[in-house]
Amino acid sequence: MAWTWRYHEAGGAPVETTSLPEESFTSRGDAESWLGENWSELAEAGVGTVALLEEDREVYTMPLGAE
């Protein structure tokens, strides 16, 4: 099973991923740990919200900045 992150701007539009990491993880915990280590760089690149995907199923969304 693959776990991945989808990136969105604060307004909800998808963010172009060519300049962002496209990591794939074997567990939810690994994916969440990676985000914990890299969220500030993603926010600086214009990512406002991330969505965790298990294969093609969206598990949850989360804002990266203070709301």
N, C-alpha and C positions, 0 to 999 in steps of 0.2 A: 504494500500500500504506500502511495506517495503523498506526502504533505508538502504543499507549496503556499506561497503568499501571492496575492493579487494586490496591486497598488492603485490607489485612487487619489485624486486631488481632494482638497477639503470640500469642494462643491459636489464631489461624487464622480466626476469624469475620470475615466481610466488614464493612468500615467503611462507615457511611452517607456517601455522597459529596456530599450536598447542600451541605455546608459546605467541601468540599475541591475543589481544582482538577480539572477534567476535561479535560485537555489531550489533543490528538491531534497526532502528529508525522509527517512524511513520511519520516524515516529513523530507524534505531536509534540512531545517534550523537546525533541531536538529542534523542531521548527520554532517553538516558542522561546527556547534558549537563544537561538540565533537572532531572533527579532530583538530580544532583550539586549543583545550586544551591539546591534546595528541600527536601532530605531532612530537615533539622532542623525546619523548620516542620511537615512532615507528622508527624514523630515527636512533636512537642509536641501535635498534634491527636489523638493516640492511635493513629496508624498504627504497627504493629510490623513488618510485612512488606509488601513490594510484589511484584507479579508483572508482568513485561513481556509484553505481548501484541502479536503481529503478526497483525493482523485478529482472528480468534477463537482463534488458536493461542498457547498459553502457551509462551514461550521460556525463561524462568527466573524463579525467585523469589529474593528477597534480604531478609535482616533489615535494619532501619534502625538498630537500637541495638547496642551492644556485647553480645556474648553470652558 
